[in-house]
């Protein structure tokens, strides 16, 4: 039997099992079933996903390997990215600023003086507007954004699951975000995440998708947005390109260690 040390983190209620795998041993031993059990909220530690911090290459301080709670390797996770920056700092991998690689490429991370973490996100060159209130876009993961008058009474699981499993999203899945416009520069959001197959308390790439989609759908000139998720508040900032794309995207918010322990393998 192997014993794996871990630290549980959350970013605005979006929670993760963080594992130091810089020696590369643990990924060789774990599998989907073990990860899913570790993430299970009754039979395991409980988390929306698992993240391995692995040795960096080509000048990166580290590589981020992300698994959804179903045990499958997934695309980039924004809140997980912020949590791994804090986790890496705790391990002494960096002293407050870093550059790291993930499945969608390079990211920069910074632990701010107030303890919050800011990371750079992938540029967004295209927002596909499906109608006046709905858009799809890729922010490191695929997202569907629906502007709604109010989101408090929505059955996010039922409606989100129906969209996630509809054509043309059924095969690869899509994260579904219901977004309430408060005012220009301020939104509320609820998200159904693929791989978790449930509503999560926050979704970093979803928050970014919401801010960018709202900017595009509402023809806003705001470049900084306050986003209120179920588990806390985040900030999204960006620049606009001459062609209408969204560049230098930044995601800022809390990233907190909850507890540490060991799990058998």
TIVEXLO-867340 format. One record per residue: x, y, z of N, C-alpha, C in turn. Coordinates in steps of 0.05 Angstrom, whole numbers, plus 5000, padded with zeros to 4 digits. Example, Ala and Ser with C-alpha at 12.3 -4.5 7.8 and 13.67 -1.06 7.14 Angstrom:
526448865156524649105156526449345156/525749555142527349795143525850015157/
***
This chain:
501749765000500050005000501750255000/500950454984502250714984500550914999/501851105011500451315026501251585012/499151725003499651974988498852215005/500752395011500052645025498452825006/496652985018495053175002494453415019/493653635005492553865019489953935004/487853975020485254055008485154365007/484454464983484254754978481454814967/480655064970478355154956478755434946/477555494923477555764912474655854908/473656014927470856094927468955854928/469655654944467955424947468355204926/469955254906470655054886473054914897/472754654905474754524922476254304907/478854264916480654094902482553944921/483253704914485253544927487853604913/489853724927492353804915494553604924/496053494904498153304909500753384896/502853374912505553434902506553184887/506753204860507652974844510053064827/511753224839514153314824516053084818/515952874833517752644827516452464806/513952514799512652364777511652084784/511652014810510951744818507951694819/506451894829503651844835501951814810/502451974789500751944766500951664753/503251534757503551264746501851064760/501051124785499650924802496650974804/495751214801492951274805491351214779/488751184782487051134759484351284763/482551274743480051414745478351344769/478251084774476550994797477551094823/480251084827481451184852480951484856/481351634834480851924836477951984842/476151844828473251894833472551824862/473651614873473151544901474251754920/476751844914477952054931476252304931/475052374908473452624906470652584916/469852344922467052284931466652404958/464352544962463852684987462952515010/462452255005461652075026463751855030/465051765009466951545011469851635009/470351895004473051985002473552245016/475452405006476052665018473852865011/472852854987470753034977472053274963/471453304937472553524921471253534894/471353774881470453804854472553694834/475053654843477153554826479653494841/481553374827484253314838486353444820/488353554832490453694817493253584826/494753504806497553424811499353644803/501153724822503253924816505653764807/506353794781508553634770510853814762/513053684757515553824750515153994725/516154244726515854424703518054374683/517454444658519354414636519354674620/521454714605521754944587521555204601/522555214626522455464642520055494660/518155314659515855334676516655254705/515455384724515955314752514655044759/512454974746511154714750509154674727/508154424726505954354708503554274724/501154364716498654304729497154084714/496753864727495153644716492553624731/490353674716487653694729485853464721/484453354741482553144738479853234749/477653194734474953254745474353044767/472153084781471452904803470552634793/470052604766469452344755471952184750/474352304755476852164752478152204725/476952344707478052374680479752634678/481852614662483452854657481753054643/481953304651480253514640481953744629/480553934618481754184608482354364632/483154614626484054784647481854864667/482654894692480854984713481955234726/480355454724481355714733481755734763/479755644778480055654807482155454816/482255224803484455034809487155154803/487355314781489855444775490655634796/488755784807489455964829490255814854/488855594860489555434883492355304881/493055214857495655094854497955294857/497455544849499455754854499955784884/497855794900498155814929499455564940/498655324930499855074939502755064933/503555144909506355144901507955334918/506855564925508255744942508755624970/506755474980507055335006509155125005/509655004982511754804979514454924974/514655184971517155314965517955314936/516055244918516655234889517155524879/515755714890516255994883515756164907/516356424906516056594929513856804926/512056764907509856954905508957004876/510856974857510256994829511356754814/509856664794510756424780509656414752/510856244736509856174709509455874708/507155784699506655494698505255414673/505355154667504155044643501754874652/499654874635497354704639496554604611/494354464609493554344584493054554562/492254794570491755004550494055194546/496355134557498755294552499755434577/501055664573502455814594500555984610/501156004636499756184654501756314673/501156554682502656684702500956694728/502256674751500756684776502156864796/500556984813501557164833499857154858/501157124881499757134907499957424916/497657554919497557834926497857884956/498358134964498858194992496458125010/494058134999491658065015491057765016/492857605004492557315004491057204980/489757374965488357284941490357214919/489557054899491256964878490257064851/492057164835491357254808492857084788/491456984768492756834746491956954719/493656914700493056984672491556754660/489656814643488056614629488556634599/487556434585487856424556486456654542/487556764521486156964505483656854492/481757014488479256934474478857094449/479156964427478857104401476057104390/474456914399471756884387469656834408/467556984407465156934423462856874403/461756634404459656554385456956614398/455556824389452956904399450856734386/449356574403447256404392444656554389/444156754407441956934405442657184422/440657354429441257604443442057564472/441657324483442257274511444057034516/445056904494446456654497448956654479/451156554490453656534475455256294484/456956194466458955994474461656094468/463656004484466356094481468255904496/470855924490472855754502474755924519/474855874545476556034563478655854577/479555644563481155434575479555184578/476955214580474855004578472555114563/470854934551468555034535466255124553/464955354546462855454563460455554546/458155514558455555614548454655814569/454056054560453156274578450456364570/448656364590445856454586445256684605/444656924594443857144611440957104619/440457134645437757094656436957324673/434357384676433457604692434057554721/433657314731434357234758435256944758/437056874775438156604776437556454802/436356594821435856474847434056224846/431956244830429956034829430455824807/432555854792433155664770433855384781/432955184767433854904773436354864756/438654954767441154954752441954674744/441554474761442354204755440754094732/438054124733436354014712436854154686/436854424686437154574661440054554650/441954564668444754534660445354264648/444254054661444753784651443553744623/441153854619439753834593441453964571/442454204576444154334556446754184552/448054104573450653964572450353704555/448053574557447753324543446253344516/445753594507444353634482446353644459/445353614435447053654411447553954409/449954044402452253884394454253844417/453353854442455253854464455553584478/453853384470453653134484456352984486/457752974464460252814463462352914482/463153164479465353274495464353414520/461853484521460753624543461353924542/459854084558460354364559459454464587/460854654598460054774623457854974618/455854984635453455154630453255354652/453255614644453155834664450656004660/449156034682446856214683447656474697/447356694683448556944692446457164694/446457294717444557514722446057784721/445057954705446258224702445358394725/447258494742446558674763446858964753/449159024742449559284729452059244711/452659444696455059434678457559394695/458859164692461259114708460758934732/458258844736457658674759455558464752/456258214758454557984751454257794774/452157634774451857394790451857154772/452856924783453156684766452556434781/451356244767451155964777451955784754/453555574760454755414740454255114744/453554974722453454684721456054594707/457654434720460254344709460154064698/461054034674461453764663463653624679/463653364680465653214696464953194725/463953414736462753404763459853314761/458553404739455753344732453953444755/454453684763452853804785453454104785/451954254800452554534805454954554824/456854724818459154774835458855054847/460255104869460055364883461355584868/463155524850464455714832465855564810/466455704789467955594766469555814754/472255794756473956014747473756074717/473955864701473655904672470855994665/468855914681466056004677465656294684/466956384705466856664713468056834691/470356754680471556894658469656894633/468556664627466656644605464356834608/463256844633460957014638461657314633/463957404643464757684640465057754610/466457574596466957624567464357614551/462757404556460157384541458357614547/458157704572456557934579457458184565/460158224565461258454551460458454522/460658214509460058194481457058224475/455458084491452558084486451258354491/452258494512451158744520452658984508/454658934492456259144479457359334500/458359224522459459384544462259474538/463059694549465859784546467459734572/466359584591467659524616469959314610/472159344624474359154621475059034648/473459084669473758954695471058894706/470658644715468058554724468258424752/466358494769465958364795463858144791/464657894798462857664793462257534820/459657504826458857384851457957104846/459556914855458856624852457656524878/456656294878455356174902457256164926/459856114920461756074941463556314947/463156534933464756764938465056954914/466657154917466857364896469557344882/469457384856471857384839471857634821/474257684810474457914792475757814766/474657924744475757864717476458124703/478858144693479758384678481058294652/480958464632482058404605482458654590/483858634567484158844547482658754522/481858944506480558884480482558914457/482558734438484258764415482858924393/484259014373483159164351481059004336/481358734336479458564322477058484339/477058574364474758514382475258284401/477658174400478257954418478858054447/479257864465479757924493482457824500/484258004507487057944512487858004541/490057884550491157934576489057894598/487657674596485457614614486557534641/485557654663486457594690484057504707/484457304724482457204743483557234771/482157364789483057414816480957334836/481957204858480057124879481456974901/479956874920481056724943482056444935/484156354949485156084946486155994974/484555824987485155775015485555475021/487555415037488055145046485955085068/484754845067482654765086483754565106/485054355097486354165115488253995099/490053855113491953675100491653395112/492653195098492452925108493852725090/493152475092494252265076492052085067/492251975043490251795032491651545021/490551305027491851065018491351014988/493150884975492950804947493350504945/
***
